[in-house]
Amino acid sequence: MISRRLPIGRLAALVAVAVGAIVIATHSWAPRWRPLAPGIDFALMRADRFCRRGSPDVAVLRIDPVRARIAVHHYSRLPDPRPLPVTEWLATTRAIAVFNAGQYYPDYGYMGILVSGGRPISAKPHPEFRAALVAEPVGGGAGAHVLDLAPESLAIVAQAWREVAQSFMLFDSDGELRVRHTDQDANRTVVGEDRLGHLLVFTTEGSYTLWDLAQWLKESRLGLVHAMSMDGGLEAEMCIRSGRFAYASFGHWNPRASRSSDPDDAGRVPLPAVISVSAR
């Protein structure tokens, strides 16, 4: 019998390479944050496994509510009251970033409670929506949260915060998905809160089901406590400008259409309400 000696040195080297590859693969999810202003960072992440159509890139805006300000804007408070494309909203608000607010009716009435600068725009709660993005406490100070609400708490929330946008939960603090498992896919905008109290805004470049996007967010290791969904489809948009940096994501995928919208129409969807993010 011929005995063969195992090349221990080579095996060790191969193991080291393999471990290194595993470490790299394990951490490939980690976003590379680009600072835009104190308390405001931007990154692009990928969700290849969950994207149904279009680009798997997902724009992520991370906000520290202590150092950055979140505000609700509605077209009815403009000098020329009309819904604006997201690019015009960015110019009008002079913010660093704007993204679409929650859902609205065909007459542009907001679905649920909407408060802007302490002024109620829509005071009627949506009976099925159990989430709210809130910012700027009425008593003073800085702060913003994604709240998981009980029906009886909606009126109290509207009185306690100067900025409120009601919508529905995507998943809660127990990790339970609060949306149906369907095949309806579209562009999506989601706002989550992490364990450090940061808000993270996600706008997808491609088309996702709410269920799939929730699964990706839970697996992202971003430390999200819970998340709420804003409007989706062609209205799911984000626009950013900070110094020389600019980014825009326009909704291309409509849940009621089998094909994307005309590229020439990108960014032209009028939005009756948006959320802005600015430096304090």
N, C-alpha and C positions, 0 to 999 in steps of 0.2 A: 504494500500500500504506500502510495506517495502522499506524504503529508504536505499540506499547503499552509503557509503562514498568511494570516489576514493582514492586509496593509493598513495597520492601525492609523498611521499618520494620514493616509488618504481618506480613510473613513471619517476621521475626526474633522478633516477639512470639509468633506461633503456634508457632514452633519451640521457644521457651523454655517455653511452656505444655506442649507435647507432651513435652519432655524431663523437665519437672517431673512430669508424670503417670507417665512411665515410671519415674522414680526412686521415686515413691510406691508404684507397683505392685510394683516390685522389692523394696522393703523392707516390704511389707505382711505378710510372713511373720514379721517380728521380734516376739517376744513382749514384752509390757509386764510386767516382773517386779514383783511385789508382795513386799516384804520381810516375812517372818513372824517371823524371829528371826535372830541372827547365823549366817550360813552356810546359811540356808533361805529360798528364794524360791518364789513361786507365780505361774503365768500360765495363761491359757486361749489355746489356739491353735485354728485351724480347718483341717480337712482335707476340704473340700467335695468335691473331685474323687475322693477315695478312699472316702468313706463310702457304705456300701451301704444302711443303714437307720438311721433315727433322727437325732439331732443330730450334726452334724459337729464339734462342739466336743471338744477334747482337753485334759484337765487335765494340767499339767506341774508337777512339783515338782523344783526344782534344789537339790542338796545339796552343800555343801562338807564332805567327811568330816573335815577337820581341825577344823572349828568346830561340827559337828553330829554326833550319835551315831545310828548305825543299829543296831537290835537285832531279833533274831528271837524271836517268841513262839509258844508252842504250848499248846493247851488243857490238856494233861496236867500242866502245871506250875502250873495255877491252883488256889486253895484249893477251889473247886467245879469239878472238872474236866469241862468241857463246852465244845464249840465255841460261839463267840459271834458274833452279828451284828457287822458292822464298827463300828457306833456304840457298842456296848458295849465292843469292844476299845479304842476311843479313850478311853473313860472309865476303863477298867481300867488301861491303860498310862500314863495321864496324859501322853501324848505330844502333840506338835503335830500329827502326821499319822500315819495308819496306812494300809496298803494290803495287798491280799491277797498271800500268798506263792505258792509253786508249786502243782503239781497233787497230788491225793491220791486214794486209793482209796475205794470205798464205805464201808469201815469206818473212814474218816478217817486211815488210815495214810498218811504222806507218801511221795510217789514220789521216792525218791532220798535223798541225804544232807541232814540237817537238824540244825544245831547251834545251841543257844540258851544264851548265857552260859557257853560252854565245855563245856556238857553235851550229849552226843549224844542227840538225840531219835530220829533214824533214822540208823542207821550203814550201811545197805545202799545202795550206789550204784545209780542207775538206769543200765542198760547203754547206753541210747541218748541220754541227756542229756549234753551236753558243755559246760555252762555252770554257773557258780555266782556268786551274789552273796555276797561275803565282807566282813566288817567286824571291827574291833577285833583287831589282831594279838596273838597269845598272849604274845609277848615284851614287850608294853607299847607305849604310844604310840597314836596315832590313825590311822585310815585305813580305806578301803573301796574295793572294786573290783568290776567285772564281769570274771570270768575266763573265757577260752576254754580249755577243758581237754582234755587227752588222758586216756584211760581210766586209765592208770597213775598219774596225778597226783592222783586224787580223794582217796585216803587221806591223802596228804601235806597237801593243802589242809585237810582236816578237823582235822588236828593243828596247823596253823599259825594258824588264825583262831578266835576265840571265837564268831563269828556266821557261819553258813553256810546258804545255801538253794540247792540244786541245781535246775536246770531246763535248758532247751534254748536254743541260740543262735538268734537271729533273722537276724542277718547278722554277718559277721566283719570283721576289720581290713582285709581285702582288698576289702571291699565285696560279697563273695559272699553271696547269700541262702542260708540253711541251712534253709529250709522249703519245702514243696511248693506249687506253684501250683494251688490248688483254688478252688472257689466257696463253701467253707464259711466263713460269716461269723458273728461274735459280738462282744460287748464284749471288749476286750483290755486287759491290763496289761503294760507293757514297762519294763525298766530298762536304760538305756544309760550309757555312760561317754564323756565328751568329752575333747578334747585337753588341757584344763586340769586333768583329774583330778576334775572334778565328776561326780556321779551325777545322772541325770535320769530321773525316774519319770513314765511316761505312762499315764493311764487314760482310755479313750475313753468318751464318753457315748453314741455310736452304735455301729453294728455294722460290722466290717471283716474282711476276710480277712487272714491273717498276711502274705501276699505283698504285698497293697496297703499295709498299714500299714508294712511294711519299706521299700517304695518311698517313701512319704511321709517317713519319718524320714530316709532318705538324702538327700532333696531339701530338707529343712527348713533347712539351713545352720546347724544348731546345733552343728556340729563334732563329731558323734558318731564315736567310733572303732569301736565295735561295740555290739551290744545283744542282750539275752536276753529271752525271753518268760516271763512268769509264768502263772498260771492265767487262763483266759478264760471267757466266757459269763456266767452269772448271778453267778459268784464274783468277777468283775473289778470291784473296788470300791476307792474311796479316800475317806477321811474326814479333814477338817482342822478344827482350831479353834485360833485364835491371837488373843487379845484379843477384839475385837468381830467379827473376821473368821471366817466359817465357810463351809465348802464340803463337799459330799458328792456322789459319783458312784456310783450303784448299777447293777449289771448288769441290763439289761432284755432283752438279746438272747442267746438260747441257740442254739448251733450245731445242736441237735437239734430246734428248734422253728421254725415258719414265722412265728409272731407273737411279739410281745413279751410279757413276763410281766405279771401283774396289777400295776398301779401301786401298789396298796395293800400289795403284798408287797415293795416296794422296800426294800432294806437289811435284810431279815429272813433272808437266807440265812446259815446258821451257817458260820463259817469256822474250821477247826481250827488254822490258822496264819496269822499276819500279820507284816509288817515294820513296825516303828515308827521314826519320825524325831523326835528330841528335840534341844533345845539342850544343849550341854555345860555 
